[in-house]
Amino acid sequence: MRTSRLLRAVLFFLTLAAVAQELSKPEGQRTWHGKVAGVPYDFRVPTPRRFRDAYWNPNDDRIFTERVIGIGWAINFAQLIPRLREGYRRLAVRA
């Protein structure tokens, strides 16, 4: 219970910090995406291409990618699934 409350508070303050960061820029320089305290944020309107690139991109070696909308990271399942399969295969070979 305390952990979830703390997590919500952290996300709330990160969101406030990200919005404040964007509003502190001149209007023509606001991109509505970037990083605050090392955490990526993106408040732009999502597109199908950005969803695909975040959640299914075999050309990107990262498992954790920038979210399409909001604060935090997305999971690149095109990288996660083969790695999980390989891990399970190695465990099965050991047994």
N, C-alpha and C positions, 0 to 999 in steps of 0.2 A: 504494500500500500504506500509506504513512504517513498519507495523507489519510483513508483509510477508518478507520484506527485512531484518528486524532484525532476524527473524526466520532462514532465509537462512544463514545469517552470523554466527549465533550461531551454526547451524549444520555444517557449513564449518569448523569453528574453533574446534568444538568437534571432527570432523573427523581427522583434522590435529593432534590434541592432542593424539587421540587414535593410529594413525599410528606412531607418534613419540614415544609414550610409548612402543609400540611393537618393534620398531627399536632400542630402547635403551637397550633392553635385548640381551643377547648373542643368537646367531642364534638357538641353540638347545633348548632354553627356550621360544621361541616365540610361543604363542598359538593362536594369532590373534582373541581372544575374551576376554572380561573382562569388566571393568567399568572405565570411566573417568569422573571425577566430579559427580559421582553418577549415571551417565547415562550408560546403558549397550551398548556394541558394539560387533559385530561379523562379521568378514571378512572371515570366513572359507567358503568353498564351501557348499551350503545348501544341505540337504538330505531330502527325503520325510518324514522320521520319525521326524526330527527336525521341519519341517513345521507343521506336525500334532500336535506335542507336544506344539508348540507355539500358534496355531490358533484353535485347537479343542482338549482339554485335560480335560475330565470330572473329572479326578483324581487330578487335580491341582485346589485348591480353589481360586487362584488369577485370576482376570480379566485381569490385565496387566502383560504380561510375556516378557521375553527377545526376541528381534527380531531374526529371523533366519539369516538375513543378513542386515548389515548396522548399523545405530545408533538409539537407542530409544527402544520403547516397541511395542509389538504386542498385539492384543486383543484376549483373549481366549473366543471364542463365545460359547463354551460348558458351561461356567459359566455365561456369559452375558445374553444369551437368557432366561434361566429359571428365572433369577433375574428380567429381564424386564417383563416377563409374570406375575410374582408374584406382581410386582409393579402395573401393569395395573389391575390385579384382585382386589387388595386392593382399588384402585381408583374407580373401578366399584361398589364395595360393599358400599362405602361411598355415592355414588350418588343416 
